[in-house]
């Protein structure tokens, strides 16, 4: 009986220390983004003056239906098989804090900037574009969800 009590005590101590582990929500985007990610879904939302006019959701079949790979040399490789034809595109990226900047070439002055959120093996990229025309405000929001 003392053996069982001792084993239960050791197990409960292990559970206490296990629950105190650091939460992976605070993973460093510069190193956490490295590697191959499988696309899970893409959501785009278009709104005018705060009213949603269009919302589209695309779900991807994992693995390898659409993948992105972030390499250490700031090369970003997109592999897409969603249209039935294999397409591969090489882009360039840099991480600045929690911002991901994508460019078609290292010298390209135009870029797309996304906010990065990494939680464990989940990656969320978010980008918003806002345009004003007279009294109207138009907003396009893009959300990419990926996993390892």
PEHU-V756380 format. One record per run of one state. SS is the DSSP state (alpha for helix, beta for strand, coil for the rest). FROM is the first residue (numbers start at 1). TO is the last residue. If there is no record, write none. Layout:
BEGIN
SS_FROM_TO ; SS_FROM_TO
END
This chain:
BEGIN
coil_1_1 ; alpha_2_19 ; coil_20_23 ; alpha_24_26 ; coil_27_28 ; alpha_29_32 ; coil_33_34 ; beta_35_48 ; coil_49_50 ; beta_51_59 ; coil_60_65 ; beta_66_70 ; coil_71_74 ; beta_75_80 ; coil_81_86 ; beta_87_96 ; coil_97_98 ; beta_99_103 ; coil_104_111 ; beta_112_119 ; coil_120_121 ; beta_122_133 ; coil_134_135 ; beta_136_147 ; coil_148_148
END
